[in-house]
Amino acid sequence: MLYHSTRSNSVKIDSAQAVVQGLAPDGGLYMPDSLPAFDWQACLQGDTYEMATRILSALLPDIPDMPQLVKAAYTGKFTAPDLTPTAQAGDITVLELFHGPTSAFKDVALCMLPQLLTRAKAAKGMDKEIRILTATSGDTGKAALAGFQDVPGVSICVFYPDGGVSKVQRAQMVTQEGNNVKVCAVRGNFDDAQTGVKKIFNACADGKLLADKPFTLSSANSINIGRLAPQITYYFKAYRDLLDDGRIALGDKVNFSVPTGNFGDILAGYLAKLLGLPVGMLICASNANNVLTDFIRTGVYDRLRPLHKTISPSMDILVSSNLERLLYLMSGGDTAFVAGLMAQLDSKGSYAIPADMLQKLRGEFWADYCSDESAKAVIAKLWSEAHYLCDPHTAAGFAAAYAYQAETGDKSPMVVLSTASPYKFPAAVLEALGQELTGDEFDQMEALAAKTGCPIPKNLANLQGKPERHTGVIDKAEMAAFALA
Ligand SMILES: *Cc1c(COP(=O)(O)O)cnc(C)c1O
């Protein structure tokens, strides 16, 4: 199956190459020439592993051995046998995506990506090492490090914004073991780190900078189609759970509310819909960094605004990479149009889409944002009323879901994607529950467990006392030298 860049369709590569490359040389993101015919009803029949196998085989047909890869990716890594279980919180179904090795939803994709990447590399007969470069707002970094630790033929370099991640997230990354990993803090925010990584890719695009290096570059961010595709599976899984519970009949539409940063998770939901799954409205939930809320409401994307630090740091983003794929899809695959908008975003910091495209977009997506205070109120309310404990990102998803239902009166079943364990953000969750904060983050985890009786995930409890191995802090200008050393 052929893929091309969202910014030009002059160069075509197959799906295995798209995974190996990550980002297209012109700075665009890879999309298939057309989506494959897909039997979505048959897909709902299998267990989570079979669903993943079907979806990944359909989108990445040039990577062989998919059943074995899926098995190797997930077996024994998640504490839930069906990987992504659902729970009820009042009328809302919660899709829990945080039962993987690092307690964030990114594990679902980042357990899979190393399998896809190494198999794709072998299929293409590539023997050069691949170096994964990744900017993280907190969760991708650890999930990618865990996924790629000591994977032969691959090394990984992670940049995170200095002071821009939670203490638990930092501890997860700086204690990372493995002989093929590099981690460094960058002075600046997530957008600085992400732009810095994109610049390294662009600078290396013509191959000259890398000519004397023993590696090529790829990405573990959701700009890589091999990262995005595995996320489609859990939308099918949630739908299947609703069917099994008798909450819907086959064909009924289900709405999904998705805590959003880089627009990867929610775009996977849109791809699930394009593959046939009866998805109703996709609700894009943001925090005070409401650039996507404004865009979906007005059609104007404007990144020129201050970045707010919030209690949901993985959504503290002003440049949402995967929106580019949505613009591509909404414009019917008009690569010149997408390239034009991206050039404007670069030069002016903003762009606007035509009215008819906005109308089409608003038929599929609805958006809202919430303050830290509202997120904390949601955490408290869910705990007291439904005895359900959620993290601040998931709380933004709930807030947007409630707002959507109140404004539209739409009574279709609603699934909120829960993207992280509350124990990744114990300070914010404790405060939301009205508790005094004392001690360090590990004391806070204990306090939260004592208050709620919900168990602390082992991978987080085990961080305590682990030696810090990666304590460097650098300026943006030093990123390339660090990454390519
Ligand atoms: C990454 C992340 C998000 C946002 O996902 P995107 O794919 O970037 O939109 C939301 N919540 C948590 C906890 C995350 O780690």
The ligand as a Gaussian input file, in Angstrom:
#p B3LYP/6-31G(d) Opt

LIG

0 1
 C       -0.378000      12.408000      25.186000
 C       -1.477000      12.541000      26.153000
 C       -2.687000      13.157000      25.791000
 C       -2.897000      13.779000      24.440000
 O       -2.849000      12.845000      23.376000
 P       -2.576000      13.358000      21.890000
 O       -2.486000      12.134000      21.077000
 O       -1.283000      14.109000      21.959000
 O       -3.706000      14.248000      21.536000
 C       -3.694000      13.184000      26.720000
 N       -3.535000      12.680000      27.966000
 C       -2.387000      12.094000      28.348000
 C       -2.270000      11.574000      29.737000
 C       -1.328000      11.994000      27.460000
 O       -0.192000      11.400000      27.837000

